[in-house]
């Protein structure tokens, strides 16, 4: 919001993911990744949280999912992603694989830690990251 001098005051609100089925997405994030349900207006919208991260799940019909003025449709997927820090990445991967969840890649290791990319039911990426010790 402008303060009269031309500057803008911004604060982080959340990350919006486009999804095809809001109920299914809420179940995925709360059941498999321990997110907490904050708000829902089914069938179009829900928000879930994990720590300071608020994930806005917009389904068909939500105001945040409407076609853009140039006609493009907002769709799930892509490569930008949320990153969740975890304490024991191999154990989490094993549990999620046993639950039948889909990973985009295998665990990678680098100088700052290990990571892997998981997909939610609509193909939105989630990076699971364990910092190096």
N, C-alpha and C positions, 0 to 999 in steps of 0.2 A: 504494500500500500504506500502510495506517495506521501511524504511528510511535508509537502509544500516547498521543498527545496530541490525537488527533482530526484531524490534518492528513493529507493524502494526497500521496504523491510520484508525479508523472506525468512521462512522457517520451514524446516523439513516436515512434510506431512506423511508421505508414504510412497510406495511404488505400486503402480497400477499394472495388473496383468489382465489381458483379455482371455476369457475362458468361454467354453461352449456350454458348460453345465455348472452353475454356481454351487449347487448342493454337492456334486461330486468333488469339486475342488476344495470346498470346506472340509469334507471328510478326509481327503488326501492330506492336506496341511495339518489338520488337528490330529489325525490318527498316526501318521508316519513321521512327522517332523515336530510334534509337540507345540504347534501354534495354538493360540487361544482365540476363540471366536469373540469378536468385539461387537459386530453389528451385522444384521442381515435383513434384506428386503427381497425375499425370493419371489420370483425366480431370477431377477435381474442383477442383484448386487449383494455382496457381503464383504466384510473386512475381517482379517485375522491378524494376530500380532505375535511376535517373538522378540522379547526384549523391547528395544526402541524401534524395531522395524514394524511398520504397519503395511500389510499387503492388501491392496484394494482389488477385489476380484469382480470384474465387470463382465457380465454375460450379455447375450443378445437382448436388446431392448434397454439396456442401461444407458444413461446419458453419456457416460464415458466410453461407450462402444459405438456410437452413431457414426455413419460414414462421414468422412471429411468433406469440406466444400468442393474439393476437386474430384469427388466421386470415389476415392480410394476407401476400401473397407479396412477397419482395424482388426487384425487377426492375431491369434496366439502364435508363439514361437519366436524365432529370431536368435540372436547371439548375446545381446545384453542380458545380464542376469543378476539376481541377488546372490550374495555370498554369505553362507552361514559358517561360523567358526565352530568346530567340534573338537572334543578332547581325544577321541579314539576313532580315527577315520576307518581303519580296517574293520573294527567291530561294527560300526554303523553300516558300512557297505554290506557286510555279511547279512545283517538283519534286514536291510532293505531289499537285497537280492532274494532272500528267503520269502519276502512278502510279494515277490514278483514284479518289483518296480524296474523301470527302464533307465539305464545309464547311457549317456552319449559316448563315453570313452572309458578307458581304464584309468586307474589311479596314476597320477603323474607326480613326480617329486622334483623339487628345485631347491635352491639355497634358502628360501624363506619358509618352505613347508611342502605339504602334500595336498593334492586336490583331485576332485573328480566332479563331473557334471551329471546331474540327475535330471530327468524330465518329469514335470507334473502331467496329469492326464491329458492336457491339451498341447503338450510339447513345449511349454515354457521352461527355460533352463533354470536350474538351481545349482550353484557351485557349493560343494561341501569342502571346507578347508581346515586342515590341521596345521597350525604354525610349527615351525622347527623348534626343537627344545635346546 
